């Protein structure tokens, strides 16, 4: 696959996940990752966040790896990191790492700035605490 084709797979992976389109998501996701995402990640996100959105702000690719700077937002409707639902909207940034093989995303991980999101929602960080 070309770099642009690999990036297109990642764009569809992100888009279909956040639209909760399980059938389309399976088309661009390896079976093991799709199972975890559809059975665990989608329901967990739906329980915690309303009006959620994820946008790709920048993307780089090399060989079968894609790195994307991500921007997310959502209104907290469920418990998140021990914080009860606030009804507040928060935004944040992160970096996603995806490996594409055979035209499908087969690995995904992300690093998020959860401290900023926690502060936006009114959470308090206690050093050495929970």
C-alpha positions as a printed NumPy array, in Angstrom:
array([[  0.   ,   0.   ,   0.   ],
       [  1.107,   3.544,  -0.636],
       [  1.505,   5.997,   2.225],
       [ -1.656,   7.809,   1.14 ],
       [ -3.637,   4.544,   1.037],
       [ -2.395,   3.659,   4.519],
       [ -3.437,   7.086,   5.816],
       [ -6.868,   6.661,   4.2  ],
       [ -7.365,   3.381,   6.085],
       [ -6.531,   5.152,   9.362],
       [ -8.927,   8.021,   8.581],
       [-11.714,   5.495,   7.986],
       [-10.75 ,   3.586,  11.161],
       [-11.112,   6.756,  13.27 ],
       [-14.257,   7.944,  11.459],
       [-16.168,   4.671,  11.664],
       [-15.267,   4.139,  15.331],
       [-16.597,   7.544,  16.35 ],
       [-19.715,   7.162,  14.195],
       [-20.257,   3.805,  15.956],
       [-20.542,   2.095,  12.568],
       [-19.49 ,  -1.419,  13.57 ],
       [-19.941,  -2.932,  10.092],
       [-17.768,  -0.295,   8.384],
       [-15.287,  -0.42 ,  11.271],
       [-14.808,  -4.176,  10.754],
       [-13.93 ,  -3.538,   7.095],
       [-10.829,  -1.524,   8.053],
       [ -9.85 ,  -3.278,  11.279],
       [ -8.152,  -6.604,  11.922],
       [-10.468,  -9.153,  13.585],
       [ -8.784,  -9.181,  17.01 ],
       [ -8.717,  -5.396,  17.289],
       [-12.27 ,  -5.08 ,  15.935],
       [-13.605,  -7.514,  18.548],
       [-12.058,  -5.579,  21.462],
       [-13.048,  -2.201,  20.054],
       [-16.654,  -3.119,  19.28 ],
       [-17.317,  -5.168,  22.415],
       [-15.383,  -3.065,  24.941],
       [-14.227,   0.345,  23.707],
       [-17.393,   1.502,  21.912],
       [-19.775,   0.661,  24.8  ],
       [-17.382,   2.18 ,  27.357],
       [-17.088,   5.419,  25.369],
       [-20.869,   5.561,  24.901],
       [-21.36 ,   5.152,  28.661],
       [-18.907,   7.934,  29.536],
       [-19.248,  10.543,  26.788],
       [-22.081,  12.149,  24.837],
       [-21.555,  14.297,  21.775],
       [-18.085,  12.801,  21.482],
       [-15.861,  13.732,  18.617],
       [-12.367,  12.812,  17.481],
       [-10.493,  14.677,  14.765],
       [ -7.149,  14.051,  13.15 ],
       [ -5.194,  17.295,  13.153],
       [ -1.942,  15.94 ,  11.694],
       [ -0.787,  12.623,  10.336],
       [  2.524,  11.019,   9.4  ],
       [  3.161,   7.587,   7.958],
       [  6.146,   5.401,   7.277],
       [  5.954,   1.851,   5.978],
       [  3.001,   0.248,   7.807],
       [  2.918,   2.691,  10.773],
       [  0.813,   5.825,  11.073],
       [  1.101,   8.451,  13.789],
       [ -1.714,  10.928,  14.179],
       [ -2.146,  13.951,  16.393],
       [ -5.714,  13.733,  17.637],
       [ -8.157,  16.225,  19.093],
       [-11.146,  14.946,  21.048],
       [-14.138,  16.393,  22.821],
       [-17.202,  15.142,  24.606],
       [-19.703,  15.822,  27.368],
       [-19.13 ,  13.645,  30.414],
       [-22.237,  11.564,  31.182],
       [-20.657,   8.651,  33.034],
       [-17.919,   8.046,  35.562],
       [-14.452,   8.662,  34.155],
       [-11.22 ,   8.098,  36.094],
       [-13.215,   8.022,  39.326],
       [-14.923,  11.339,  38.591],
       [-18.73 ,  11.151,  38.706],
       [-20.674,  12.514,  35.695],
       [-20.43 ,  16.298,  35.507],
       [-22.362,  17.042,  32.308],
       [-19.445,  19.29 ,  31.316],
       [-17.789,  19.236,  27.921],
       [-14.057,  18.785,  27.777],
       [-11.494,  18.801,  25.024],
       [ -8.072,  17.277,  24.772],
       [ -5.268,  16.152,  22.566],
       [ -3.354,  12.964,  22.102],
       [ -1.262,  10.91 ,  19.746],
       [ -2.5  ,   7.71 ,  18.12 ],
       [ -0.22 ,   4.978,  16.833],
       [ -1.655,   2.566,  14.263],
       [ -0.127,  -0.286,  12.298],
       [ -1.785,  -1.196,   9.021],
       [ -1.429,  -4.637,   7.439],
       [ -3.424,  -6.022,   4.535],
       [ -5.43 ,  -2.807,   4.271],
       [ -6.615,  -2.985,   7.902],
       [ -5.567,  -1.393,  11.185],
       [ -4.205,  -4.309,  13.214],
       [ -2.609,  -2.411,  16.111],
       [ -3.721,   0.74 ,  17.883],
       [ -2.553,   2.6  ,  20.951],
       [ -2.84 ,   6.209,  22.046],
       [ -1.409,   8.607,  24.586],
       [ -3.811,  11.264,  25.907],
       [ -3.37 ,  14.394,  28.006],
       [ -5.884,  13.224,  30.597],
       [ -4.697,  15.699,  33.249],
       [ -6.013,  18.647,  31.215],
       [ -9.313,  16.837,  30.643],
       [ -9.629,  16.031,  34.358],
       [ -9.011,  19.685,  35.259],
       [-11.614,  20.869,  32.72 ],
       [-14.166,  18.586,  34.36 ],
       [-13.388,  19.906,  37.843],
       [-11.41 ,  16.909,  39.066],
       [ -8.696,  17.302,  41.64 ],
       [ -5.353,  15.543,  41.5  ],
       [ -4.032,  14.466,  44.897],
       [ -0.308,  13.627,  44.861],
       [  0.137,  10.028,  45.92 ],
       [ -3.642,   9.624,  46.136],
       [ -6.4  ,   8.153,  44.052]])
